[in-house]
Amino acid sequence: MLTQIGRPVCGFFGNGWKPRPLFKGAGALSYVSTQRMFGRIQGILELMREFAVFWGCTIQTRFPFIEKSTRIVLEAFKLPYRDVDGFTCCPEKSLVNNVDHGMFTLTAARNVALVDELDCDLVSPCTGCVSNLATVESELNANPKEKDHVNSFLKQVGREFKGKAKLSHLVPFFHDTVGLHAIKRMMKKDFSGMKIALHYGCHMIRPSHALKNDDPLIPKKFDNIIRAMGAESLEFPTKLMCCGQGLDRIDQHEMALHFARIKLRELKAIGADALVLCCPSCFLQFDNNQFLMEKEGEKYGIPVIYFTELLGLSMGYSPDELGMTAHRVDCMPFVKKWESLGEKASRDEDLSEGLNVTGAEGLG
C-alpha cells in the first residue's frame, strides 16, 4: 500500500482530519487500520524533497489563471515548493534549437544549474519545458566532454551544471510522488458519471529516454489519476495525436486549425464532457483555436480544462477561484452537469438511507 502512495506531501491531512475507510464492503479497512496506515504515512511525509516550480514563458504571460490554479493546488496539499529567481525560457525547442543548438543547450543547462545550486528538484506544469530541460540534462550527463564545454561558459557567470536535479512534469509528479491515495483524501467530490477525454500531448512522455516517466506508446499515469478522481477516461483513436499548435509558430495557422478540428470532431462524436490536459501550448490550441473556429460557425462546445483546475474543482474550489472564467470556451456546461450529477447522487443516497431506516424499524 505504501509503495502505491509514493511519498505524500507534508501536511496534506490538514487540521481536524479524521481517517475514514478507504474501501466499502467486505474488503474495507477498519477505522483503526486506516488510522494506523495513515499514521505510518505521516511518519514519512518529511522525506519529501523541496522542489522549484518552473513556470516557463507561456503560462505566466498568456495564461496566469493556470498559474493561479496550480498554486492553489500546491498550497492546499502543502507541498514544499519554491519560486526561483533567474529562470529564463527553457528554451523553446522548435525555434531556438533549430536556429542554434549550442544556445539551446547552454540556456537549458543554466536553468538546471540554478536548481543544482539549490540542491532541490524541479517540477513544471509545462510539458514542453520539462521535455526540453530533461533532454539537455540527459545529453550532457551522457557526454562528459560536452558537459565540460558547457560548464566552461557557465563558469563565466558563476554557474555550474551538475545534472543531479530530478526534473518532473506535474502529472507524473502527482501520480508518483504525491500519490493517488493522497489525491483521493483531498477530494470533496469526485467526478462519477463524467466522461473525460485526456490529451497527453507530445512532451509529457517524450523523449522517453530522458523523461523515463511513463510508457511513451501506452501511457497510463494521467488516466490513472482521472480514474482515481471517479471519472471515465475515454479511449479514442486521436488520444496521443499531436495537438498541432506548433504549426501556428511557423505561420501555418490553417493547418494548425485542421489538427485541432480532427480531435474536436471526434470528441464531440463520442460525447466527451471535457478535454483535460496539462500543457499550455495544447491549451492554446484547443481553447483559443476552438474559440476562433466557433466564431466562424463551427460548433464543438468542448470545454478545455487544465489538470490543476480539475483537481481544484474536486477539492471544493469554485471555477471563479480557479480562474476558469478566463477560458475562451465556456467551461460551465461541464461544471453544471457535474454539479447536477452530484445533487442526484446526494438525493439517491438520502433516499437509500431513508429506506434503510424504514426497513430497520419494520424489523422491530
N, C-alpha and C positions, 0 to 999 in steps of 0.2 A: 504493500500500500504506500509506504513512504517513498519508494522509488518512482511511483507514478506521480506523486505530488511534486517531486523535484525539490527545489529549495524555495519554499514560500517566503513571502515578504514579511519583514519585521512589522509587527503591529497590525496585520490585516484583520485580526479578530475585532478590534475596536473596543470601545467602552461598553460594558454591560452585555458582552457576548455570552451566549449560553449555547453549549453544544446541543445538536439535535441528531436523531438517527439519520444516517446517510442514505439508507435504502428503506423501502417498505416491504412488508411481507415477512415470510419465514426467514429470509436471509438478512434481515435488518440487524444492524449493530445496536446493542443496548445503549441507553443513555450513558452508563458508566464506561462502556467500551469506547464509545465515541469521545467522551471526555478524556479518557486516558490516551487515545490515539492523538487527539489534537494537543494534548499536553506534551507529548513526545515531539510533535511537530514544532510547537512553540519553543522547545529547547534548542532547536537548530536554526531558528529564524535569524539569529545574529550572524550566521555564517554568510548571509547574502552579501556579496561584494558590491561596493559602491560603483555606480556607472554614470558616465556622462551621456547626455542626450544630444545627438547630432541632428539638428533640425533641417539642415540643408537650406537651399535658397527658396524653393517654391512654396513651402508651407508657410514660412513667416512673411513672405512678400505677397503671395496671392491668396492663401487660404488660412488666415490667422485663426479661424474657427476650428481648424483641425488641431492647431497648437493648443487651443483652449480645451478641447475635449480630451486631448492626450494628457495635459497637465492635470485636469480634473481627475482622470482615472488613476494616474500615477500617485497623486497625493491621497486619494481615497484609499488606495492599497498601502499607503505609507511606504512606498518603495524608495530606497536610498539613492535617488538620482540627483544630479547636479548639472548646472549650466557651466559651460566653459567659454571664457573669453578667448578670442583669437581664431576660432574655426573660420574657414573660408568655404567657398564652393568645394564640393568633394574632390575633384571637379567632374562636370558632366562629360560622359564618355563619348557620345556620338559626335559631338562637335570638337571639344578640346583634344581628345585622344587622337582623332583623325587628322587634326592640324599639327599637333606637336606632342608626340608620345612622351618625350622627356619631361615636358612641362606637366603633363597629366600625372606622370609617376611622382615627380617631385612634390607637386601640390598635395596629392593624396598622402604621401609619406609624411609630409609636415603635419597634416591633420592627425594622423595616427601617432606621431611623435608627441603631440600635446597630451594625448591620453596616456601614453607610456610614461611621461614625466609625472603624471598624477597617480600612477600605479592603480588605475581603475579600468573597468571595461567600458565598452561603448554600445549603446542601443539607439536605434534610429527608427522613427515612424515612416521613413522614406526608403523604399526598396532599392531605388537606383543608387542612393548614397552608400548604403551598406554594400551593395554589389561592387561598386567602384573601389571603395576602400579595401574591401576584402580581396579583390583581385590584385591590387598593388601589394598589399601585405603578403599575400601568398607568393607572388612573383619574387619579391625581394628576399623573403625568407628562404626561397629555393635557390637563390643566386647570390652568394656572398660577395662576388665581385661587383655586381650591380648595386648591392646594398651599400658597400663601401663607397662607391662612386656617388650615390645619392647623399650619403652622410657627409661627404666632402663639401657638398653645397650647403647642407643644413647646418654644418658646423659654423658657417659664416654668420648665421643668425642665432647661434647659441642653442641649436636643437640637435637631437639625435634620434633617429628611427631605430627602435629595438624590435618592433614587431611582436610584442608579447601580449598586447591587449586582445581580449576576446571581442569580436565585432558581431553584433546580433541585430536582426530586424525585430520589430516589435511583436509580430505574430509568433515566430518561433520562441522568442523570449518568454512570452506569456505561457506558451504551451510547455516549454521545457523547464523553465526556472521558477516562474510563479506557480504553475500547475493548474490542472483542470479543477481539482477539488477546491483550491483556494478561490478560483473564479466563481464556482457554484456557491461558496459560502458568502460571497459578497453580493450575489444577486438577490433582488427583492421580488422580481417577477421574470419568469422565463418566457421564451418565445414559442411555446407549444402552439401548433396549428399554423405557424408561419412558414412559407416556402421561400428560402433564401438561395439566391444564385451567387456563388463565390467567384471572384476573379483573382487568381493568384498573381497574374502579371508575369513578365519575363524575369524580373530581377530578384524576386523573393527567394527563388530556388536556383538561380543560375548566376555565375558559373558554379556548378555543384562541387567541383574540386576545391574551390576556395571557401565557399559558404558552409558546406557539409551540414546543412540543417534539415534536409528533407529529401525524399526521392524526387529527382527532377522530372521524371516521367509520370509517376503516380503519386503526387504529393498528398499528404493526409492531415497535416497538423492544423491547418486552417479549418478543414472540415471537422476535425475532432473538437475544436473549440466551439464551432457553431452548433454541433450536435449536443455538446455538453450544456449549451445555453438553451436547449429544448427545441430548436428549430429543425426543420428538414433542410438538409443541404442537398440541393438539386444536382443531378448529374446531367450533362448536356454536351453535345459534340464540341462546342467552341469554348469550353471551360478554360482550357490552357492556351487559347489563341492570344497572340499579341494584341493589345488594345489598338495599336496603330497611331498613337499620339505622336511618336517621333517623326511621322511624316509631316506634321504641321511645322516642325522645326526646319524643314528643308523645302518649304513653300509648295507642299503637296497637300493642300487643305482638302480638296475634293476626295483624294484617295484616303485621307485620314477619316473623313466622314463615312466613306464606304466601309472601312473596317468597323467603325462604331455601329453602323447600320446593320451589319451582318449579325452581330451579337444581340443587339437590342430587339431585332425582329424575332430571334429565337427565344429570348427571354419572355417576350410578350406571348409567344405561341405556347410556351409551357406553363404559363400562369405564375411566373415569379413575382413575389410581393416586393422584392427589392434586390438590387445588386450591391453586394457588400465587398469592399476591397480595402487595401491599406497601402496605397501608392498615390502620391499627389499627381503624378503625370496621368495615371489611369483615371483618377478622379476628374481631372481637367477634361479628358477625352469623353467620358461618359456623362458627366453632368453638364459641362459647358457646351460641348458639341451636340449633345442631345437637345439642349435648350435651343440652339441655333437651328437645328433641323425642325423642331416643333414650330418655330416661328415661320418656317417655310411651308407648313401644312402637314408635316409628318407627325403622327401621333403615336408615341410609345408609352409614355407615362410610367417609366421605370424609375422609382426613387433610387438614388445612389447614396449609399451610407458608408461612412468610414468605420473601420473596426472599432475605434475608441468611442465613436458615437453610439454604436450598437451596444457596446459594453456599458457605457454610461446610462443609456436608457434602462437597461436591465437592473442597474444599481439604484434606480429611483430618480435620476436627474431628468429634468424636462428637456424637450427639444430646444427651447429657447436658451436654457442654461448651457447647453452643449453647442450652441451656435448653428443649429441645423436650419434655422430660418434664413440663413445666408446662402443656402444652396440655390442654384438656378432652377433645378427641377424640384417641384414640391414633394416633400417627404411626408406630409400629413396623411395622405391615403394609407401609407404603411402604418403610421402611428395610430390612426383611428381604428384600423382593422385589428391591430394588436390589442388595443385597449378594449374593443368590443368583445374579443375572444376571452380576455381576462375577466370581464364582467360576467360573461356567460358561464365561465368555469366557476366563478365565485357563487353564482346563483345555483348551479348544479350541486356544488359542494354543500351549500346551505340546505338544499332540498334533501340531499342524501343524509345529512346529519339529522334532519327532522324526522325522516323515515326510520332511522336507526333508533331514535329516542322513542318514537311511537311503538316500534316493534318491541323494544325492551319493556315498555310499560305494559304492552299486551301480554308478555310472558309472565308478568307479575300477577 
